[in-house]
């Protein structure tokens, strides 16, 4: 900069001398020797100065990262953004969640081809949750094929309440164990017509229950009555402290909420998927419809549980209500067929997508139906909010209004990448007639 200043001063000085010596001469007639050289050097110095980027610390870099995250960048073939954020819930404790979203196109010259996406995620909490995974949706060139995949591994100390609504609705039925789970799913769909796809589906699901602590029979009987439980009893010889402070060995009875089933299970499932998808963007649709029907079969030779089958459907529709507002509706059902479906392959109610606020899989049975409607409103710049309401139920044979569970809540949204939101939701619940709730922090809309 010092040299640049000297050069500019020199030009001004030379110009002044020239004007003083030849006052009647126009500027075009000024000798170009030294003046042209100086001007050339000034131009070079200024060009170098513009190319120099001042050094930035981590703070300015991080602020710029979030500030520009939602801007379109058509020059990048793969737009990937990563966020690391703290979170807390009563079930998981304090934790650090890492989530990244990548947006790309398999054919950038085709503007009608929907954008593909890949989502990587990880989570680590003070209560022992460790989870890593990846999932993605790909629209291949010409929109002839659609490829979806999920790879998810998790270990977590969790609670299990048994099979059926009656068990799930009672706190005393809680069974503590460490859940170790691995899921792989792969869909390859062929386009039959505009937005209509059909193709094979293969998945593998393994789950093991470790360090199991069953509910004490005496405590359960005091709340529910022995005649209302209907579970096998598991007895263990344990050291018990008596009222006088002495200890003795005696048999202690527990209810087996697994109903005598294996606690480590795995199954390979084969099936077919029919999908109609006219959404404008899969991660945060503002218009369109999504309909998916899955039928899978798990042969006895590919599992340690015998033959069973699962039918699942999803119906979503999105409409613009007014400026900045979207109404989204979701209907989901899952039905498990077989002589005796295993505890970890039953339909489960409660997760980050549906029936938000309920403890994940607290309620489970053969069949599940759940629905929700959500209003999404952009408030200011990259900020928005949502409100939702809905209901759901798990059941064995008959649907009963007495077992219908409500869901409602509200949440905040912040646009991290263009049309991709970070969400913080609070869902209200009703368990055994008592209101409660839970906090959820995640990326992308729930459906």
C-alpha atoms as one frame of an Amber mdcrd trajectory, in Angstrom:
protein
   0.000   0.000   0.000   2.906   2.372   0.739   4.297   1.823  -2.761   0.857
   2.380  -4.243   0.560   5.692  -2.397   3.995   6.837  -3.649   3.086   5.949
  -7.241  -0.194   7.893  -7.104   1.567  10.895  -5.569   4.188  10.730  -8.319
   1.519  10.806 -11.023  -0.114  13.833  -9.470   3.266  15.570  -9.181   4.254
  14.856 -12.794   0.831  16.022 -14.009   1.238  19.258 -12.049   4.698  19.931
 -13.507   3.500  19.290 -17.040   0.546  21.624 -16.588   2.833  24.306 -15.102
   5.289  24.160 -17.975   2.745  23.928 -20.839  -0.471  25.575 -19.622  -2.025
  25.884 -23.102  -1.430  22.264 -24.098  -4.391  19.782 -23.914  -3.999  16.636
 -21.823  -3.859  14.518 -25.006  -0.544  16.106 -25.904   1.213  15.279 -22.602
   4.336  13.178 -23.214   3.482   9.557 -22.456   6.938   8.216 -21.476   7.113
   8.281 -17.727   3.409   8.942 -17.138   2.240   5.838 -19.016   4.779   3.740
 -17.156   3.597   5.033 -13.792  -0.052   4.453 -14.659   0.729   0.903 -15.733
   2.489   0.199 -12.441  -0.418   1.674 -10.461  -2.891  -0.554 -12.325  -0.770
  -3.624 -11.571  -0.487  -2.741  -7.884  -4.219  -2.157  -7.571  -4.943  -5.478
  -9.260  -2.661  -7.271  -6.778  -4.319  -5.510  -3.871  -7.795  -6.611  -5.022
  -6.665 -10.236  -5.310  -5.280 -10.309  -1.784  -7.878 -11.707   0.629  -7.461
 -10.569   4.214  -6.936 -13.349   6.682  -9.995 -14.319   8.696 -10.229 -16.043
  12.028 -12.593 -18.886  12.889 -15.302 -16.495  14.120 -15.662 -14.492  10.870
 -15.404 -17.706   8.819 -18.185 -19.360  10.849 -20.425 -16.292  10.578 -19.907
 -16.197   6.798 -20.585 -19.954   6.592 -24.041 -19.563   8.124 -24.773 -16.219
   6.462 -24.253 -17.522   2.930 -25.487 -21.064   3.458 -28.910 -20.528   1.918
 -27.702 -18.755  -1.218 -27.974 -20.502  -4.551 -24.672 -21.696  -5.947 -25.329
 -23.055  -9.414 -21.604 -23.214 -10.160 -21.042 -25.961  -7.595 -21.844 -29.457
  -8.835 -22.183 -30.690  -5.248 -23.389 -28.247  -2.601 -22.697 -29.791   0.806
 -23.182 -28.062   4.147 -22.382 -29.447   7.575 -23.730 -28.298  10.925 -22.720
 -29.327  14.431 -25.129 -28.441  17.208 -25.787 -29.187  20.875 -29.112 -30.597
  22.019 -30.805 -31.933  25.121 -33.689 -34.244  25.983 -34.669 -36.049  29.152
 -34.237 -39.432  27.473 -30.894 -38.830  25.750 -29.236 -36.199  27.947 -26.902
 -33.562  26.556 -25.452 -34.334  23.188 -23.733 -33.135  20.051 -25.487 -33.761
  16.777 -23.686 -33.594  13.443 -25.774 -33.377  10.301 -24.811 -32.621   6.741
 -26.887 -32.225   3.597 -25.574 -32.433   0.066 -27.594 -31.218  -2.936 -26.648
 -32.174  -6.491 -27.969 -33.176  -9.892 -27.114 -36.190 -12.016 -27.664 -34.073
 -15.145 -27.112 -30.340 -14.612 -28.109 -29.551 -18.188 -31.638 -30.878 -17.510
 -33.375 -28.225 -15.391 -36.537 -30.365 -15.129 -34.666 -33.172 -13.334 -35.396
 -33.007  -9.572 -32.371 -32.381  -7.372 -30.860 -35.389  -5.632 -29.705 -35.281
  -2.037 -27.535 -37.114   0.456 -27.792 -36.708   4.225 -25.062 -37.752   6.644
 -25.727 -37.745  10.350 -24.149 -38.572  13.678 -25.107 -38.130  17.304 -23.319
 -38.557  20.626 -24.908 -37.938  24.050 -24.034 -38.064  27.745 -26.462 -40.959
  28.286 -24.603 -43.237  25.910 -26.225 -42.705  22.518 -23.899 -43.239  19.566
 -25.413 -43.054  16.099 -24.014 -42.647  12.599 -25.624 -43.056   9.225 -26.288
 -41.896   5.713 -29.374 -41.757   3.509 -30.088 -40.369   0.104 -32.504 -39.935
  -2.784 -31.246 -39.943  -6.369 -33.080 -38.974  -9.550 -31.056 -40.447 -12.390
 -30.712 -38.786 -15.841 -33.846 -38.674 -17.925 -35.940 -39.302 -14.781 -36.055
 -42.973 -15.810 -34.813 -44.301 -12.465 -35.034 -43.322  -8.818 -32.605 -44.766
  -6.281 -32.993 -44.444  -2.522 -30.883 -45.875   0.266 -30.475 -45.831   4.062
 -27.555 -47.039   6.188 -28.046 -46.479   9.914 -26.203 -47.820  12.975 -27.077
 -46.983  16.569 -26.376 -48.074  20.135 -28.406 -46.495  22.906 -29.679 -47.236
  26.428 -33.433 -47.094  25.964 -36.776 -48.131  27.430 -39.236 -50.754  26.215
 -42.765 -51.190  27.529 -43.898 -54.415  25.902 -46.264 -55.204  23.049 -49.715
 -53.681  22.862 -51.284 -50.371  23.828 -52.109 -51.421  27.402 -48.481 -52.177
  28.244 -47.184 -49.032  26.539 -49.586 -46.797  28.441 -48.190 -47.807  31.862
 -44.941 -46.353  33.246 -44.529 -49.335  35.573 -44.006 -51.654  32.566 -40.722
 -49.951  31.654 -37.874 -52.284  30.741 -34.387 -50.788  30.514 -31.870 -52.168
  28.028 -29.175 -51.135  25.583 -30.478 -51.234  22.045 -27.930 -52.100  19.362
 -29.386 -51.739  15.883 -28.209 -51.791  12.286 -30.490 -50.997   9.332 -29.820
 -51.179   5.606 -32.466 -50.348   3.003 -32.179 -50.057  -0.755 -34.831 -49.094
  -3.315 -34.292 -49.064  -7.075 -37.358 -47.774  -8.870 -38.218 -47.689 -12.586
 -40.296 -44.831 -13.963 -43.524 -46.136 -15.467 -44.997 -42.730 -16.214 -44.505
 -39.131 -15.142 -43.764 -39.225 -11.389 -44.837 -42.898 -11.121 -42.186 -45.469
 -10.134 -42.144 -49.209  -9.420 -39.235 -51.381  -8.366 -37.632 -53.896  -6.010
 -36.804 -53.253  -2.399 -34.302 -55.081  -0.214 -33.548 -54.423   3.439 -31.756
 -55.928   6.398 -32.622 -55.117  10.007 -30.725 -56.436  13.020 -31.499 -55.534
  16.619 -30.104 -56.800  19.898 -31.171 -56.062  23.463 -28.280 -56.063  25.971
 -28.057 -55.343  29.719 -31.790 -55.937  30.168 -33.532 -54.826  33.393 -37.077
 -56.211  33.473 -39.906 -54.643  35.540 -40.358 -56.073  39.051 -43.435 -58.325
  39.195 -44.510 -57.077  42.600 -44.454 -53.425  41.489 -46.449 -54.191  38.334
 -49.060 -56.242  40.225 -49.593 -53.400  42.698 -50.515 -51.034  39.837 -52.226
 -53.255  37.276 -53.239 -56.395  39.140 -51.718 -59.800  38.360 -54.737 -60.900
  36.315 -54.310 -57.990  33.853 -50.692 -58.501  32.833 -50.603 -61.765  30.885
 -46.804 -62.035  30.594 -44.421 -64.869  31.479 -42.464 -64.513  34.714 -38.670
 -64.654  34.873 -37.070 -65.409  38.244 -33.544 -64.647  39.446 -31.690 -65.462
  42.670 -30.637 -62.126  44.133 -29.363 -60.669  47.373 -32.160 -58.707  49.036
 -31.832 -56.262  51.943 -34.459 -56.879  54.634 -36.174 -54.289  56.853 -33.795
 -54.938  59.749 -30.819 -54.173  57.503 -29.678 -57.764  57.031 -29.286 -59.336
  53.601 -30.305 -62.736  52.302 -30.478 -64.641  49.036 -33.963 -65.121  47.614
 -35.799 -65.559  44.305 -37.047 -62.323  42.788 -39.736 -62.373  40.091 -39.810
 -60.114  37.018 -42.236 -59.857  34.146 -40.694 -60.738  30.782 -41.975 -57.898
  28.582 -40.376 -59.648  25.581 -42.987 -62.422  26.044 -40.364 -65.167  25.812
 -39.086 -64.037  22.393 -35.436 -63.840  21.377 -33.693 -60.645  22.341 -31.306
 -60.642  19.392 -32.991 -60.838  16.012 -32.219 -60.146  12.381 -34.101 -60.466
   9.122 -33.502 -59.946   5.419 -36.630 -58.689   3.675 -37.500 -58.655  -0.017
 -40.313 -56.742  -1.596 -41.643 -54.241  -4.093 -42.325 -50.501  -3.894 -44.802
 -48.392  -5.855 -44.228 -44.618  -5.651 -45.919 -41.543  -7.065 -43.893 -38.403
  -6.363 -44.711 -34.976  -7.803 -43.072 -32.916  -5.036 -41.004 -29.954  -6.173
 -38.257 -30.710  -3.619 -38.086 -33.875  -1.537 -36.519 -32.347   1.598 -38.911
 -29.400   1.904 -41.799 -29.591  -0.532 -43.988 -26.564  -1.181 -46.337 -28.291
  -3.621 -47.070 -31.728  -5.013 -48.036 -35.154  -3.749 -46.171 -38.205  -2.495
 -47.695 -41.690  -2.376 -45.724 -44.833  -1.553 -46.845 -48.419  -1.056 -44.372
 -51.048   0.199 -44.931 -54.772   0.441 -42.120 -56.868   1.936 -41.755 -60.497
   2.910 -39.184 -61.916   5.308 -38.720 -65.628   4.540 -37.940 -67.953   7.437
 -34.657 -68.942   5.769 -33.464 -65.304   5.927 -34.267 -64.648   9.593 -34.271
 -66.255  13.028 -37.945 -65.485  13.635 -39.927 -67.389  11.023 -42.008 -66.067
   8.129 -43.685 -62.659   8.357 -44.745 -59.877   6.004 -45.178 -56.102   6.245
 -47.446 -53.754   4.316 -46.754 -50.015   4.596 -48.234 -46.953   2.914 -47.505
 -43.215   3.035 -49.583 -40.382   1.585 -48.370 -36.758   1.714 -49.758 -33.674
   0.020 -48.484 -30.084  -0.012 -50.263 -26.852  -0.919 -49.411 -23.144  -0.730
 -51.931 -21.385   1.514 -50.887 -17.724   1.305 -47.647 -15.781   1.004 -44.886
 -17.702   2.763 -47.293 -20.368   4.087 -47.517 -24.060   3.208 -50.037 -26.615
   4.444 -48.674 -30.170   4.554 -50.712 -33.308   5.283 -49.396 -36.783   6.101
 -51.131 -40.172   6.448 -49.110 -43.258   7.326 -49.936 -46.870   8.090 -48.029
 -50.089   8.711 -49.453 -53.595   9.047 -47.486 -56.699  10.100 -48.743 -60.164
   9.205 -47.608 -63.472  10.657 -48.358 -66.001  13.389 -46.371 -64.109  16.040
 -44.503 -60.980  14.923 -41.408 -60.326  16.979 -41.236 -57.418  19.425 -38.697
 -55.438  17.403 -40.437 -55.937  14.047 -43.830 -54.685  15.121 -45.264 -51.340
  14.083 -43.868 -48.601  16.335 -45.406 -45.242  17.244 -43.323 -42.171  17.976
 -40.206 -40.811  16.248 -38.756 -37.599  14.811 -41.091 -37.702  11.784 -44.474
 -38.620  13.237 -46.174 -38.458  16.626 -43.403 -36.109  17.697 -42.907 -35.841
  21.451 -43.710 -39.482  22.256 -40.880 -41.685  23.433 -39.686 -43.573  20.360
 -41.453 -46.941  19.993 -43.057 -46.726  23.450 -46.284 -47.950  21.831 -46.029
 -50.928  19.495 -48.320 -53.612  18.112 -49.075 -55.460  14.878 -50.705 -52.515
  13.131 -50.311 -48.740  13.134 -52.250 -45.822  11.638 -51.199 -42.186  12.173
 -51.935 -38.829  10.579 -50.911 -35.181  10.957 -51.433 -31.787   9.366 -48.867
 -28.993   9.598 -48.837 -25.273   8.808 -45.398 -23.953   7.810 -44.964 -20.176
   7.796 -41.927 -18.145   6.823 -41.632 -15.276   9.312 -38.590 -13.173   8.501
 -35.679 -13.750   6.145 -34.372 -17.247   6.933 -36.633 -17.784   9.959 -39.947
 -19.592  10.075 -42.240 -21.531  12.367 -44.669 -24.460  12.224 -47.680 -25.698
  14.145 -49.158 -29.171  13.785 -51.806 -31.508  15.095 -52.740 -35.121  14.532
 -53.324 -38.521  16.096 -52.229 -42.151  15.885 -52.883 -45.623  17.236 -51.326
 -49.067  17.454 -53.647 -52.091  17.580 -53.737 -55.866  17.181 -57.009 -56.617
  15.409 -59.485 -53.795  15.916 -59.104 -50.038  15.838 -60.418 -48.476  19.074
 -61.052 -44.800  19.812 -60.085 -45.454  23.458 -56.495 -46.166  22.365 -56.225
 -43.144  20.063 -53.275 -40.900  20.967 -53.116 -37.170  20.115 -50.130 -35.193
  18.870 -49.773 -31.434  18.576 -46.952 -28.977  18.865 -44.989 -26.083  17.450
 -41.503 -25.512  16.169 -38.944 -23.042  14.865 -37.203 -23.220  11.488 -33.967
 -21.707  10.203 -32.965 -22.055   6.553 -29.489 -23.592   6.576 -29.115 -24.310
   2.856 -31.503 -22.996   0.219 -34.860 -24.704   1.011 -33.246 -26.950   3.652
 -34.198 -26.173   7.246 -32.836 -26.853  10.669 -35.793 -27.564  12.947 -36.460
 -27.375  16.661 -39.819 -28.889  17.648 -41.715 -29.351  20.888 -44.370 -32.059
  20.698 -47.095 -32.503  23.296 -48.169 -35.998  24.342 -50.861 -37.760  26.356
 -49.800 -40.919  28.195 -52.161 -42.677  30.609 -54.304 -39.540  30.677 -51.402
 -37.240  31.578 -50.066 -34.455  29.381 -46.355 -34.367  28.668 -43.995 -33.549
  25.853 -40.558 -33.742  24.335 -38.048 -31.638  22.397 -36.667 -32.608  18.977
 -33.741 -31.008  17.129 -33.046 -32.164  13.600 -32.474 -31.152   9.983 -35.069
 -31.154   7.165 -38.822 -31.131   7.577 -40.489 -34.051   9.358 -42.273 -35.124
   6.165
